[in-house]
Amino acid sequence: MSFASFGDFLAMGHHGLYVWSAYGICLAVLIFNVVAPIAARKRYLQQEARRLRRENGK
């Protein structure tokens, strides 16, 4: 498929909103799948560090 201009490429034959929103949602899900486990691990390590400090303080 070829396009006459960059504007036509973005419009995707009047389906641009659907196409680009699908790409955006897909990208958001991929980013979430990378970031969520990293954040969960960080939270877990912080909670364990707090728990160990509490136990060693007694």
N, C-alpha and C positions, 0 to 999 in steps of 0.2 A: 504494500500500500504506500503510495507516495502522496505528498501534500504539496500544494502550491506555495504555501507560506507557513511561517511559524504559527500564526494565528489559526490556520486551518488544522495544524498539528494539535494545538491545544484544544480546539473545539471537537476534534475526533468525529467529524461528521455529525455534529449535534448530540453526541453522546459523551462529550468531555466531562461533564459534571459527574456522571456515573463512573467513568473510567478513572479519573483522577481521584475521586473520593475512595474508590476501591483500592487504588495504590496507597493512598494515605492511611486508610484503616489497616491494610496489610503491614505497612511500615510501622505503625503504632503498636500493633500486636507483636511484631518481631522485636522491637525495642523493649517492650514490656517483658517479653520472655527472657531477655538478657538481664535487665535491670532488677526485676523482682527477686530472683534467687540471690543476687549479690546483696541487696538490701536486707533480705531475710537472714542471710549468714551474718551480716554485720550486727543486726539486732540480737541474734542468738549469742554471738561472742560477747557483746556488751552485757547481756543479762547474765551470762555465766561468770564474767569477771566480777560483776556486782555480787553475785551469790558467793563466790569464793572469798571476796573481801569481807562479806558479812560473816561467813563461817570462820575465817581466820581471826576476826576481830573479837570473837567470844572467848 
